[in-house]
Amino acid sequence: MIHITLGAMRYVNPKEDQLGRDHVGWDPNMDDAALFRANRGCWVLGERADREQYALLSSQGTVRQAIEIDHLVPVAGGRRAIEGRYLEAGHPVHDAYVGKPQPVDPTRNPVTYFDSPHAARTCGCGCQAPVTLGWFLPGHDQKALHDRVARIGTVHQFIKWFDHTYTDEAQTMESSILSIDPHSNSRTACSAHGTAAACTPLIADIVLSDAGSDHVEWAVCARWLRENSDATAWLNDHPDAAARLGPI
């Protein structure tokens, strides 16, 4: 399992940050969504990270969040960010770690790894055998690969099929803005900055579509709306929506 140690919340320049964030780190007033957005990247994650299913975020010696990993996506400088979701109470990994002392000793490196019984999964080849490190039992990855190549035909036929089917575009995971309207939903904290930032007033409700959901609702402050390049571009393309918001 991946363990990441966070420092105190600090502000960064969203125009320079690789994920467009304006703050990173942990603050006790952050909700789970804000904590995940602020700290899902950008980390130096080695080869072992590709074999891990979960990550923990800790601060001041206590685990603050557990994350289930879907993908690790590259960002500039050889670092990577987590695509996935934070876990809530009732999930065994959340209940085992969140709110409890961090399971690893402090080190200078914010990213560490540890073996956890809660990270157990079944072998990726389909044999149903349990594995606690990586995705396969020794040798089962090669067997699974050869079995799947055989379903297509020869190795040459498999390569031709793969090159025809797989494209870089299929791996693109981006959020897109579907609508921006004057704030009216029930949220009372800025979805971009979290509770600790005390953003007031909230000025707009945004509906997003991303890799995890086709409908994600945010409420945001005027500062975020001014500084987010995607939002400003969307409003430039939708002058009627911009007019409904009034001066920002």
N, C-alpha and C positions, 0 to 999 in steps of 0.2 A: 504494500500500500504506500502511496505517496504521502509524505507529510511536509507541509509548507508552513514556515514560521513567518508571521506578519509583524510589521512594526506598527506604530501608531499612525492614524490617518494623517496624510499630508496631501497638499494640493500639487497638481502637476499641470503642465500646459497641454490642453487637449489637442492643440495643433502639432505638438511634438510627440505625444504619446502614441504608441503604435496601435492602440485600441480606441483612441479618441476619448480617453477618460480624462476627467479633471481632478480626480483624487484617487488615491490608493491607500491600502492599509486598513486597520481595524479601529472602529470607534464603538463604544458600548451602545450608542443610540442607533446604529445601523440595523436595518431589518435584513432578513436572509437574502432577499433579491438584490439589495444594494451591496451587500458584502460579496456576493458572487460576482456581480458586474465589475466591482472595483478590483478584484483580486484573482480572476480566472487566468490572468497572464500578467506580465510576460516573464516566463521562467526558463532557466537553463535546465532542460529535462533530457536526461540521457536515455540510452537504449532500454534500460529497465522500465522506464515510464511507459513505454509502448506495450508492456505486458501487464500493466496494472489497470484495475477496474474502478478503483476508488481513490480519492484524495481527501486529506484532512487539512483544514486551515486552522492554525492555532495562533494565539496571541497571549502574552503575559502568562505562559505556562498552562493555558487552558484551551481545549479544542473548541473552536467557535462554530465550525461548519463542516459537514461531510458532503462530498460531491461524488456523484456517479459519472464516470467519464464515458462519453461517446467517441470523441476523437481528440487528438492533439494536433493543432494546426500551427504551421510555421508562421513566425513573424520575423521582422528584420533582426539582424544581429545574431542569428543562430539560436534565438529563443523560440519558445512555443507557448501557446495559450490553450486552455482547456475548453472544449465544447462539451456540454453536458447539462446536468441539472443538480441543484442542491437537494439534499434529502431532508425529509421532515420526520417528526416523531412518529414512531411506529415501524420505521425501517430498521432492521437489525444493526446496520452499521451506524446510523445516527444514534440509536439508543445505547450502543456500546461505547461511543466516544464523545459525542457532543456534550459540552458542559462538564466534562471530566478532565483530570490532568492529562497533558499531552503524553503520548505513549513512547516518546523518544527523548533522549537527553539533549539539552541545548547544544548547538554547534554554531560555528561561524557561518556555515552554509545554510541558507534558508530552506533548501530542498534536501530532504533525506528520505530514506525508504525503510520500511520495516515489514516483517512477515506477520500477517494477521490471519487468525482462523476465520474471520468474517469475510475475507477476500476469496474464499474457496469458490470454485466454479467447476463445471464439468468440462472434460476435454473437448476442444473445438473440432475434433474429427467426427464427433457424434457417437463415440463409444460409451458415453455417460460415466466414465471413470472420473473421480474427483481430482482436481489439481489446485494447488495453492499458490503456485508461482508460474507466471506465464499463461499461455492459452492451451498448451498441448502437453501430454506425456512425452517423454523422450522418444523420438522417431515417429510419433503419430502425425506430426505436421507433414512429413514427406508422404506418408501413406495417404493422408487426406488429399494432398495435392495431386498425386498420381491417380487416385480414384476419380477425381473430377476432370482431369485431363482426358482420361479414358472415355468419359461420357461424351466428350466432344469428338474424339477421334484420335488422330496422331498428334504429336507435339506441334508439328507445323500447322495443322488445322486449328489447334487450340490458340496458337499465337495469332493467326489470322482472325479468328473469332474475337479474341480479346482486344486486338488493335481496332477492330471495327466497332466493338461495343463500348469500350471504355474511353472516355474523354475527360480532359481536365475540367470541362464545364460541369460534368456530373458531380465533381467533388467540391464545387464552390458552395460555401456556406455563408451567406450574407443575409442581413436584415434589410427589408425594404419597407418604406413608409406607405401605408395604404390611405390614411386620412389624418388630418390635423384639424381639430375643432376647438372652440372655446371650452375651457375647463368646466365640466359639469358632473364628472363621475364621483364616486365616493372616496377616492384617495385623498389623503390629507398631507402626504409627504411626497416630495419630488422623487419620481422613480429613477431618475438618473443620479441624484446626489444622496438620497437616503434621508432618514430622519435627522441625523446629526447636523446636516448642513442648514436646517431650519429655513429652507427656501420659501419665501412668501412674497407675493402671492403666487399660487399655481395658476398658470395662464392658459395652458392648452392640454387637451387630451389627444394622445397619438395612438393610432392603431398600427401595429407592425406585423409583418409576416417574416418568419425566419425558419431556419432548418428544423427547429423543434416544434413549431406551431404555426398555423396559418392565421392566428388571431391573438396578438399579444397587446394588451392595453397598458399604456403609460399615462401618467400625469406629470407635467414638467413645468419648470419655472421659466421666466423670461430669459434669464441668463443662458440656460442650456439652449433655448430656442435660437438665441442670437449666435451662439458659438458653434453649434453643430452644423457642419457643412451640408449634410444630407437634408436636414430640416430646412435650412435656408434655400437650398436648391429646389426642394419640393414646393415651398411657398412661392418662389419665383415662377414656378410652372403652373401654380394654381392661385391666381390673383384673387379670386372670389373668396377662397378660404383665408387668404392673408387679410383681406378686408374685414372679414368677420372677427378676426382677432384684434384688430385695431393696432395702435402703436405698440411696439415691443421694446 
